[in-house]
Amino acid sequence: MHGGVPGFEAKLCPPDRLATRVAALAAPVVFTNGCFDILHRGHVTYLAQARSLGGALVVALNTDASVRRLGKGDERPVNALADRAAVIAALESVSLVTWFDSDTPLDLIVACRPDVLVKGGDWPVERIVGAAEVLARGGRVESLAFEHERSTTALLTKIRRL
């Protein structure tokens, strides 16, 4: 910690600074995105796997409004963007955290030009937003199989039953 601010806070990157910050990362750069509302084993395993595909991992988070538009329920997200971003940034596997308010992260993908674009196993490669743009530049697109079947929605359902 320096001056009371944890070091991982330096990994937080406003979208308008993303291209500049990504240029300083170790290649190949891996990009993924999601809500990452209540962090669980499935999330951290997935992020570690994504990082293993390159030299740096950029994670783009849906803003709170963007999460609500996904139809995950009126109470979602449980954790506000600033909190979700800080928790994700604290993970060793994550190099940089940014966010997007639109329905997809396409503008961020175009801006940061990742070498590898990754989503979880529930996303077939042909449906991954930004796949065409990454492939057109000679990059790779991966859909990683789930190692641990976990979901925030299932976790919240379990909590509500207690």
C-alpha positions as CSV (number, residue, x, y, z in Angstrom):
1,M,0.0,0.0,0.0
2,H,1.2,3.5,-0.8
3,G,-0.5,6.4,1.0
4,G,-3.4,4.3,2.1
5,V,-4.3,3.1,-1.4
6,P,-3.9,-0.6,-2.2
7,G,-1.5,-1.3,-5.1
8,F,-4.2,-3.2,-7.0
9,E,-6.1,0.1,-7.4
10,A,-3.5,1.0,-10.1
11,K,-5.0,-1.7,-12.2
12,L,-8.2,0.2,-12.6
13,C,-8.4,1.9,-16.0
14,P,-11.1,4.3,-17.3
15,P,-12.3,3.2,-20.7
16,D,-10.9,6.4,-22.4
17,R,-7.4,5.4,-21.2
18,L,-7.6,1.8,-22.2
19,A,-5.6,1.8,-25.5
20,T,-2.7,3.7,-23.8
21,R,-2.6,1.4,-20.8
22,V,-2.9,-1.8,-22.9
23,A,0.1,-0.7,-25.0
24,A,2.3,-1.0,-21.9
25,L,1.2,-4.6,-21.1
26,A,3.1,-7.8,-21.8
27,A,2.0,-9.4,-25.1
28,P,0.0,-11.3,-26.0
29,V,-2.9,-9.4,-24.4
30,V,-6.0,-11.4,-23.5
31,F,-9.4,-9.7,-23.1
32,T,-12.5,-10.9,-21.4
33,N,-15.6,-9.3,-20.0
34,G,-18.6,-9.9,-17.7
35,C,-20.5,-8.8,-14.7
36,F,-18.4,-10.7,-12.0
37,D,-21.0,-9.6,-9.4
38,I,-20.4,-12.0,-6.6
39,L,-17.0,-13.6,-7.1
40,H,-16.9,-17.4,-6.8
41,R,-14.6,-20.3,-7.6
42,G,-15.8,-20.5,-11.2
43,H,-14.9,-16.9,-11.8
44,V,-11.4,-17.1,-10.4
45,T,-10.6,-20.4,-12.1
46,Y,-11.9,-18.9,-15.4
47,L,-9.8,-15.7,-15.0
48,A,-6.7,-17.7,-14.2
49,Q,-7.2,-19.9,-17.3
50,A,-7.8,-16.8,-19.5
51,R,-4.5,-15.3,-18.2
52,S,-2.6,-18.4,-19.0
53,L,-3.3,-17.8,-22.7
54,G,-1.2,-14.7,-22.7
55,G,1.1,-12.2,-21.0
56,A,-1.6,-10.0,-19.6
57,L,-5.3,-10.1,-18.9
58,V,-7.7,-7.2,-19.4
59,V,-11.1,-7.6,-17.8
60,A,-14.0,-5.3,-18.8
61,L,-16.9,-5.1,-16.4
62,N,-20.5,-4.3,-17.2
63,T,-21.6,-1.1,-15.5
64,D,-24.5,-1.4,-13.0
65,A,-26.9,-0.1,-15.6
66,S,-25.5,-2.5,-18.2
67,V,-26.0,-5.5,-15.8
68,R,-29.6,-4.5,-15.1
69,R,-30.3,-4.4,-18.9
70,L,-29.1,-8.1,-19.1
71,G,-32.2,-9.2,-17.3
72,K,-30.5,-10.9,-14.4
73,G,-33.1,-9.5,-12.0
74,D,-34.0,-6.2,-10.4
75,E,-31.7,-6.7,-7.5
76,R,-28.6,-7.1,-9.7
77,P,-25.9,-6.3,-9.5
78,V,-25.5,-7.0,-5.8
79,N,-22.2,-5.2,-5.7
80,A,-21.7,-1.8,-7.3
81,L,-19.2,-1.4,-10.2
82,A,-16.5,0.3,-8.0
83,D,-16.6,-2.7,-5.6
84,R,-16.6,-5.3,-8.4
85,A,-13.7,-3.6,-10.1
86,A,-11.6,-3.5,-7.0
87,V,-12.2,-7.1,-6.2
88,I,-11.3,-8.2,-9.8
89,A,-8.2,-5.9,-9.8
90,A,-7.0,-7.6,-6.6
91,L,-6.7,-10.9,-8.4
92,E,-3.2,-11.9,-9.3
93,S,-4.3,-13.2,-12.7
94,V,-5.7,-9.8,-13.7
95,S,-3.5,-7.1,-15.3
96,L,-6.1,-4.3,-15.9
97,V,-9.8,-3.7,-15.2
98,T,-12.0,-1.4,-17.2
99,W,-15.8,-1.1,-17.7
100,F,-18.4,-0.4,-20.3
101,D,-21.9,1.0,-20.2
102,S,-23.2,-0.2,-23.6
103,D,-24.8,-3.6,-24.1
104,T,-21.6,-5.1,-25.5
105,P,-17.9,-4.4,-25.0
106,L,-17.3,-4.1,-28.8
107,D,-15.9,-0.5,-28.6
108,L,-13.4,-1.6,-25.9
109,I,-12.3,-4.6,-27.9
110,V,-11.7,-2.4,-31.0
111,A,-9.8,0.1,-28.8
112,C,-7.5,-2.2,-27.1
113,R,-6.9,-4.7,-29.9
114,P,-6.4,-7.8,-27.9
115,D,-4.4,-10.8,-29.3
116,V,-6.8,-13.2,-27.6
117,L,-10.5,-12.8,-26.9
118,V,-12.0,-15.1,-24.3
119,K,-15.4,-16.0,-22.9
120,G,-16.8,-18.8,-20.8
121,G,-17.9,-22.1,-22.2
122,D,-21.5,-21.0,-22.4
123,W,-20.5,-18.8,-25.3
124,P,-19.8,-20.5,-28.7
125,V,-17.0,-18.7,-30.5
126,E,-19.3,-17.6,-33.3
127,R,-21.5,-15.7,-30.8
128,I,-18.7,-13.9,-29.0
129,V,-18.9,-10.2,-29.5
130,G,-15.7,-8.9,-31.1
131,A,-14.7,-12.3,-32.5
132,A,-14.8,-11.1,-36.1
133,E,-12.6,-8.1,-35.3
134,V,-10.0,-10.0,-33.4
135,L,-9.9,-12.8,-36.0
136,A,-9.6,-10.3,-38.8
137,R,-6.4,-8.9,-37.2
138,G,-4.9,-12.5,-36.9
139,G,-5.9,-12.9,-33.2
140,R,-7.5,-15.9,-31.5
141,V,-10.9,-16.3,-29.9
142,E,-11.4,-19.0,-27.2
143,S,-14.5,-20.3,-25.4
144,L,-13.1,-21.9,-22.2
145,A,-15.0,-24.9,-20.8
146,F,-16.2,-24.4,-17.3
147,E,-14.0,-26.2,-14.7
148,H,-16.4,-25.6,-11.9
149,E,-20.1,-25.3,-12.5
150,R,-20.9,-22.2,-10.4
151,S,-23.1,-19.2,-11.0
152,T,-23.9,-16.0,-9.1
153,T,-27.7,-16.5,-9.8
154,A,-27.6,-20.0,-8.3
155,L,-25.6,-18.7,-5.3
156,L,-28.1,-15.9,-4.7
157,T,-31.0,-18.5,-4.9
158,K,-29.2,-20.6,-2.3
159,I,-28.7,-17.6,0.0
160,R,-32.3,-16.6,-0.2
161,R,-33.4,-20.1,0.9
162,L,-31.3,-19.9,4.1
